[in-house]
Amino acid sequence: MGYTIVEKIFAAHRRDTPTPENIILDLDVVMCHEITTPIAITDLEARGMDRVFDPDKIKVVIDHVTPAKDSKTATQGKILRDWARRQNIRDFFDIGRNGVCHALFPEKGFIRPGYTVIMGDSHTCTHGAFGAFAAGVGTTDLEVGILKGVCSFRLPRTIKVEINGRMPAGVYAKDVILHIIKKLTVNGATDRVLEFGGPVVASMSMEARMTLCNMAIEAGATCGVCLPDKITAEYLWPFIKEQYTTIDEALADFQEWHSDPDAAYEQVLEFDVSTLVPQVTYGFKPDEVKDITEMEGVPVDQIYIGSCTNGRIEDLREAARVLKGKKISDQVRGILSPATPKVYNQALEEGLIKIFQEAGFCVTNPTCGACLGMSNGVLADGEICASTTNRNFNGRMGKGGIVHLMSPLSAAAAAVAGKITDPRVMLD
Amino acid sequence: MKQFGGQALFLDRSDINTDEIIPAKYLTENTKMDLKPYVLEDLKLGGFDPKRDLADKGVIVSRANFGCGSSREHAVWVFEVNEINTVIAESFARIFRQNMYNCGMLAIELPAADIEQLFNLGGEVTVEVDLPAGKLTAKGERTAEFSFNLNDFDRRLVAAGGWLNYADKHY
């Protein structure tokens, strides 16, 4: 019997097997941000254990509330900043160089096929797009990761998700993953890995694969994962070119992580996206998903484009296709937060920022803020947001606010129309 | 070892997420105790009033997929500082369940029929947890006993008082 990619990664990183069900893994990367890390740091200090297992394997960013909005968030930044300096952590990204963690760290080349990655952030599953095992954890797991370089997991079973057909115009990775979550439900993949494959995934960019893996957690999954291929190798090439003489050589190396043809899956789900239409959430759970045609005309107050789900350059390009030469409705306000400085600069160079601004959008710095109602676009009671983020939970973007999740294209169309609308009619 | 059990708070809904347990705007607090007043502030459950309903409770009983969403351990800490030591549900989201055991607290899964029976005991229900025996005794207007299984590793984490203590000793 063969093995899945995640079984292979687990076998290669196994430190201990305290019980047959539980495995202690050695970690390649421990990522930290200012919301879930400071309490780990102060607890380590209080215990007289203020040290790190390997400063080069710890990556740190201030991203959730940046610039700091008050004394409390300034203190969180300060605890993280002082600690990174004290522990000689070189990869620390402060304001001016910071971005949304799950967009920034891949850009820096920190994630490689076969890696084990944790972060005190549930959307860490994003990094599975590179053929890594990447899982969100709580502060205690993070604290042990920082101190010892290990984390405990139950060996997850894998659900293979085969995505077939051809992506229709106006339909993107976000629509595909919302459709999959609808089918799986919010706990259909709990304690499971979602391994995405099939021809649609094979032709997806790394950005699209990250969108897909990013929302695996919304079906309860431990991790989403894509098998590393030529697209992965090309994305990583600036960071691995010292290690390999050609992309093909890197590819051959990545092959070792591929799931075997006779690997055992708990379940194989097949989706044909050829007839998929843009998807949108209603209600307060990310599995409450409808075709956008069924939600036509729902008024909105705010449009938010950004986040670890959809704040990358491709997302901005998609939205700009609809916004170019148009104005957003007088009834709405639009906020764009490019996910990283690199995305921001590229959007400037491509003229996208100008398109957003001329359409009436406010363009902010890279930050997570609005997605979880912390800063940078919090909703008032009863307000409705068309958002490219990942959670429509009650109060998520502000107490009493309502969130409809959708693709950047659909969000841009909602901005122009002032209500949810089928974006495909606005395409050339 | 820590004692578990107490009066039960019944939250009759599935998919209660960690944003409802502790909204993100309070994640800027830098001590666990500062989270205390905000427990379950955004819970979408008709008639629920956290201040009134949480008083003197030690155990939460709920339905499926409890603690889904964000990885924030604040959702466990806010229970801890409100003296909730055990959550009993049909199922848990992985990160929340791990966070409970990592803090030396109990996340006990029971079959749906047992949960239903717990919800129907009537009156004020007190739950006693016999951890070594894997038994729950719930006393309301009626009394019922339930057996539960704990993953052996989770049991060790509870005995060690959490994952940091365990990991420091073993790794």
Contacts between the chains, C-beta under 8 A, distances in Angstrom:
chain1	res1	chain2	res2	distance
A	15	B	171	6.9
A	16	B	170	7.2
A	16	B	171	7.2
A	18	B	153	5.3
A	18	B	156	7.0
A	18	B	170	7.7
A	19	B	151	7.2
A	19	B	152	4.5
A	19	B	153	4.7
A	21	B	151	6.0
A	21	B	152	7.4
A	21	B	153	6.8
A	22	B	151	7.1
A	22	B	152	7.9
A	22	B	153	4.0
A	24	B	171	6.8
A	35	B	27	5.0
A	35	B	28	7.7
A	35	B	72	7.8
A	36	B	27	7.8
A	36	B	71	7.0
A	36	B	72	6.6
A	36	B	73	7.1
A	38	B	30	5.9
A	39	B	30	6.8
A	39	B	31	7.9
A	39	B	32	7.4
A	39	B	73	7.9
A	42	B	30	7.1
A	43	B	164	7.8
A	47	B	164	7.7
A	49	B	168	7.5
A	64	B	27	7.9
A	65	B	28	7.1
A	70	B	28	7.5
A	72	B	28	4.1
A	72	B	29	6.9
A	72	B	30	7.0
A	73	B	28	5.2
A	75	B	30	6.1
A	76	B	28	6.3
A	76	B	30	6.7
A	79	B	30	7.3
A	120	B	71	5.9
A	120	B	73	7.6
A	121	B	71	5.8
A	122	B	69	6.7
A	122	B	70	5.2
A	122	B	71	4.1
A	122	B	95	6.3
A	124	B	71	7.8
A	136	B	71	4.2
A	136	B	95	5.8
A	137	B	71	6.1
A	137	B	95	6.4
A	137	B	98	7.1
A	138	B	71	5.5
A	138	B	72	7.3
A	138	B	73	3.6
A	138	B	76	7.1
A	138	B	95	6.0
A	138	B	98	6.6
A	138	B	99	3.7
A	138	B	102	6.2
A	139	B	73	4.2
A	139	B	99	7.9
A	140	B	73	6.2
A	140	B	99	6.7
A	140	B	102	3.8
A	140	B	103	6.3
A	140	B	162	6.5
A	140	B	163	5.2
A	140	B	164	6.0
A	141	B	98	6.7
A	141	B	99	7.7
A	141	B	102	6.2
A	141	B	163	6.8
A	143	B	164	6.0
A	144	B	163	5.7
A	144	B	164	5.8
A	144	B	167	4.5
A	147	B	164	7.8
A	147	B	167	7.5
A	147	B	168	7.6
A	148	B	167	5.5
A	148	B	168	7.6
A	148	B	171	4.8
A	150	B	167	6.7
A	150	B	171	5.3
A	152	B	98	7.8
A	152	B	153	7.0
A	152	B	163	7.0
A	154	B	151	7.5
A	186	B	15	5.5
A	186	B	65	6.2
A	186	B	68	5.9
A	187	B	15	7.3
A	187	B	64	6.5
A	187	B	65	3.9
A	187	B	68	6.7
A	187	B	91	6.5
A	187	B	93	7.1
A	190	B	65	7.0
A	190	B	91	6.8
A	190	B	92	7.9
A	190	B	93	6.3
A	190	B	94	5.9
A	191	B	94	5.5
A	220	B	65	6.9
A	220	B	68	6.5
A	220	B	93	6.1
A	220	B	94	7.0
A	222	B	94	5.8
A	284	B	44	6.4
A	285	B	15	5.8
A	372	B	19	7.4
A	372	B	24	3.9
A	372	B	70	7.5
A	373	B	23	7.0
A	373	B	24	5.6
A	373	B	25	6.0
A	374	B	24	5.3
A	374	B	25	6.0
A	374	B	27	7.3
A	374	B	28	7.6
A	378	B	25	8.0
A	391	B	17	8.0
A	391	B	19	7.2
A	391	B	69	6.4
A	391	B	70	7.9
A	393	B	17	5.1
A	393	B	19	4.4
A	393	B	20	6.8
A	393	B	69	6.1
A	394	B	19	7.2
A	394	B	20	6.1
A	394	B	42	5.5
A	394	B	44	4.5
A	395	B	19	6.3
A	395	B	20	7.3
A	395	B	23	5.7
A	395	B	42	3.9
A	396	B	19	5.5
A	396	B	24	7.7
A	399	B	23	7.2
A	399	B	42	6.7
